[in-house]
Amino acid sequence: MSRSIGLAHIIRHDDGTSSGVWGIYTLQSAFQPIFAFGQGKLSIVAFEGLIRPFRDGEPQSPMSFFNTCPAGDRLHIEALTRTLHLLNAGACLPEEASIFINFDPSVFTDRAIADNALRDMRLVLHEAGIDPRRMVCEVTEQKSASQETLYSFVEALRANGFRIAVDDYGADESDINRIKELKPDIVKFDAHWITQLMESGAGFALLTTMVKSFEEQGIRTVFEGLEEGWQLELAEKSGASMVQGFVLARPELASTSLRVFGKGVEAPSAVTGSSDAPASSGAAPAPRPARVFGRRNAS
């Protein structure tokens, strides 16, 4: 999809936000904060862009939307959702926050397609007033048509100056050797997998060892999908760099009110035992007292 066609599917609103139109669907951006640990506090350092489809004004599941899209349209829809997130990020997010954007490597079947898409994306970044260094490109290992395609796509991302995150690490066929080949800046651990590991002492020890190994290689780690306080505490104890999940903040539709999530916004770290609620309008109550290794081994 060329930039002009992509923008033809974008509707600009008076409040500075944008929405997209694809067939019978209206598409909106939602952003979920990502928090970093530091000095007993959790501070928002990034947001992940997530698509929210609506049909006749009623919300639809993203999976059902993408499943109704013909395979031949996926590249165009990728470009539209990416453009939408970037325009909304430029209008709504604090300027110091990183922006995580999902990419489906399977639609970039050759280097020329990837280069054209990324050239257009840099133009959108310029229009949105976003420094390309804020971009973190999330790629899911399992979605790639082949390892060669994945490596070529990641090389194209890196050549354009973007940071790389491998998403859903630990799920299904994840391969540590692929991480060695891709050399990402960030690894996002699969939520279900890390929860399973947290449920036993041996599993938590393995998780901690993996986090330490990545950190020693200069690879930052994100535990995503955290929903309970005990998971948050163990994430901090494991040495994970960042955390994301409903226990801290739910995704919110793009709004200029998101700008309040700046450098000064912090939440108590789980280990501190503070009863203060995390600083987010979508935040859950403060984590309850955590267990040593998850739900099976109460202290």
ABEGO torsion letter per residue (X at the ends): XBAAAAAAABBBBAAGBBBBBBEABBBBBBBBBBBBBBGGBBBBABBBBBBBBBBGGBBBBAAAAAAABBAAAAAAAAAAAAAAAAAAAAAABBAABBBBBBBBAAABABAAAAAAAAAAAAAAAAAAGBBAAABBBBBBAAABABAAAAAAAAAAAAAAGBBBBBBGBGBEABBAAAAAAAGBABBBBBAAAAAAAAABAAAAAAAAAAAAAAAAAGBBBBBBGBABAAAAAAAAAAGBABBBEAAABBBBBBBAAAAABBAABBBBBAAAGBABBBBBAABBBBBBBBBABEAABBX
